[in-house]
Amino acid sequence: MSYLQALVYRRSGIVLEDGKDYLVDSRLSPIARDEGVSSVDELVGKLRRGPGPELAQRVVEAMTTNETLFFRDAHPFEALKSHFVPEIMKARAAERSLRIWSAAASTGQEPYSIAITLLEAFPELSSWNVRILGTDLNEAVLERARLGRYRELEVNRGLPAQYLGKYFTRRSGDWELASSVRDMVTFRQLNLVEPWSELAACDIVFMRNVLIYFDSETKCTILRRLRSVLRPDGFLVLGGAETTTNLDDAYGSVRFGAGVYYRLKPPPADSTRGVTVPRVA
């Protein structure tokens, strides 16, 4: 167990707690079978012998949590519609550009929920340059996200019935998302604990239910990096059990309805000289 804990932490920053043997067995047993070994212990032994980075990556991806659903928790999407986007649209009226990042996209339900919210509430954005980026550590779940095809159980979890009929088509027992929604979202693999390359400045960042898996040092590092990506007047959306408090005092909190959200604090009046504004691609 200690070897797996060290491997997962080193490659993903995720802390795998003690007492998770059942989780290890359930998630790694299929990989053990694929590798032609009879047990998870033998799989770990194979990892120790250093067969290559691909197996290690498969194991790390298997140990990451990919739980997600459409419109999860509801209130962040209400805040997106009622507060975030209207304010950003006023601020970006001249450039007519909107950038949103879903930093733990998994199989795509969150960024696609964002896209549907924009289509429903802001038809005027059709003339804007709107980009939604979904990233995840796990390339396998991103491949599913790009397809935009979901099982019956998946569309029954969180997705309002009227959106199923409006934005999905039945295909061979699954539900396929309309291209008008899929085309709004770009997916790419990104490990939050490794350097973030070629990330454009973002107006809104959804980084929900991912910081809880990191230790305090890693959380601080991620929040510090995020400062260079989140535009000075942008919004950060964390999970209900997550906060920037006692981790990074560059952020302040704001409350809209049932949710608490975060923004960068304005720099002190005497420190504005030399401040670099994040670029927009």
N, C-alpha and C positions, 0 to 999 in steps of 0.2 A: 504493500500500500504506500509506503513512504517513497518508493521509486516513482510510482505513478503521480503522487502528489507533487513531487519535484518536477517531473516532466511537464505536467499540465501547467504548473505555475511558471516555469521557465518559458514556455512557448506561448502562453495566453494570458498570464497574469492572474488567472482564476485560482482561488483558494479552494481546494477540494478538502472538505473537512473530514476528520476521523469519523469512523462509524458509518461510512457510506459504502461498505462492501457489497451490499445488495445492489446498489446503483451501478457499481463497477461491473459486477457480474452480468447484470441485465443488458448493459450497453456494450460491453466488450465481447460477450459470448459470440454474437454474430461475426465479429471480425476474426475471432479465434477460429471459427469454422472456415471462414474464407481463406485463412492463412494455412489451413491444413493441420492445425494443432488441436489437441483434445481438451484444453482448459485455458482459462484466463491466466493462470500461473505460467503455463508454457508460453503464452503470448508475451507476457512480461519478460520472460527469459529471452525470447527472441528479440525483444526491444533492447534489452541490456547488451546483446551481442552486436548491436548497431547495424541492422540490415539496411538502413537508409532512411531518409527523412520522410518519405511518402507514408510509411506505416506509422511513424510517430505522429504525423499530421492527422491521419485517419483516427487514431486513438484520441488525440486531443479534441478533434471535432465531435467525436462520439460522446465525450464527457461534458461538452458544453450544452447548456439548456436552450432549447429552441421552442419553448412554449409561447404561443402567440394566438391571437384571434382578431377578427375584424372589430374595429371601433372599441378596442379594449378600454374599459373604465369610463368611457363616454365623455367625462368632463374635459379631458384635454382637447377633444375634437370640438366641443362647444366653445372652449376658449379660443381655439384656432379660428372658428367662424365669427365669434362675437367680438374678439379683442385683437388677437395677433395680426391677422391678415388685414383687417381694416386700418390698423395703425401703420403697418408696414406699407400698405398701398398709398397712403397719404405721403409717407416719407420718400417713397420711390416713384412718385408721380412723373418725375422728369425722365428717369432712366427706364421705367416700366419693366422692371426686372424683379423676380422673386425666386429665392433659393431656399430650399428646405432639405434638411438632412435627417434621415432616419438611421440612427447609428447602431441599431441592433435589429436589422430588418427581418432576419430569419426567412420564412417562406413568403414574405411579402405583404402580409395582411396590413401591417401598420402603414407603410408608404402608400399602398393602394387605398386605404381608408382616407388618408390625407388627400389623395388625388380626387376621390369621389366627393369629399367635402368641398374642395375648391370648385369642382364642376357644378355642384348643386347650388352653392351659395354665391359664387362670384363669376357669372358668365362673362363679365367684362374682362376677366383675365385672359380670354381667348386671344386678345390682341397684345398680350404681354409675353415676355420671354420667361416662362415658368419652368424651373427645373427641380425635380425631386430626386434626390440621391438616396438609395438604400444600400447600406453596407452590412457585412457580417463577416465573422471569422471563418464560417463554414461555407465552403464553395458548393457543397452538395445542396444545401438548402437554398442557396442563391439560384442554382439552376432551376429548382422548382419554382422559385419566385418569378424568374424570367418567363416561364411558360404561362403563368397566370391561370393555372388549372387547379381546381380544388374539389375535394370530395364532399359528399352530401353533409357529413358531420361538420366539416370546416366552414361551409357557408351557413350552417345553422347556428354557429357560435358567434353571436355579436352582430351579424349582418342584418340590417332591417329588411323585411320582406320586400318592400317596394324597390330596394336597390338590387335585389336578386333578379327581379323581372326586368329591370331597366338596364343593368350593366353586365349581365351574365347570360350565356347561351348554353343549353344542355349539349354536351358532347360525350358520347360513349360512356354514359354513366357518371361523368364528372360535370363540373360547371366551369366554363371557360370565360374569363374576363374579357370585356370588349377592348378592342385595340385603342379606342379613344382614351381609356384609362391606362392601359399598359404603356402606351407611348409617352405618357407623362413622367414615367419613372425609369431611371437608369440604375442598374445594380452593379456593384463591384465588391470584390473581396478586400477587406481591411481588418487588420488586427489592431485593436485600440492600444495595445501596449508597445507596438512597434512604431517607428516614425510614420507620420501621416504625410504622404506625398501627393502633390497635385490636388489638394482639396481647396476648392474655391470658397471665398467668404460666404457665410450663410446668414440668412435673416432669421431663420427659426431652426432649432436643433431639437429633435426628439431623441433623447438618450435614456430611455426608460427601462427600468428593471435589468440593468446591466452592471451598474456600479456596485450593487449589493454583493456581487461575486468576487470583488477585489479587496485586497487589504488597504489600509489607510494610505500607505505610501503610494500605491498605484492609483488610487482615487485622486490623490492630490496631483499626481503627474498628468493624468488625463484631463482634469479640470484646468490645469495650467496651460496645457496645449490647446484646449478648446478656446481659450481667450483670443488666440490668433486666428481662429476660424469664425467665431461668432461676431457679427458686426456690432459696433458699439451700442446700437439701439435695438438689437435683436432679442429673441426670447429663447430660453433654454427650458425644456420640459423633461423633468426627471420622473422616476417612478414614485408611487405613494410612500414608499419606505426609504426614499433616498433624499439627500439634502447636500447643499454645499457648506452648511454651517460647520465650523471647526475644521474645515478642509481647505477652503480658499475664500478669503475675505474680499476678493475682488468682485464677488457676486452679491447682489442684494435680492431679496425675495419680494414678490408681488402676489396678491391673491385675487383670483377671479372665480367667483362662485365657490365650488367645492374644492378647487385645486390651488396649490401653491406653485408658482413658477419663478424663474430666475432671470435676472438681467445683469449685465456688467454695470458696476457703479461708475458714475462719471469720474474722470480723473480730477484731482485737486486743481484748483484754478491756477496755481503756480507751477504745475507740472505738465501743462498742455504742449509746451514747446518740444518738438521732436517726436511726438506721438505718431506712430505709424497706423494708418487705417487699413484693415485687411482689404486685399484686392478682390475684385469681382471679375470672374471669368465669364 
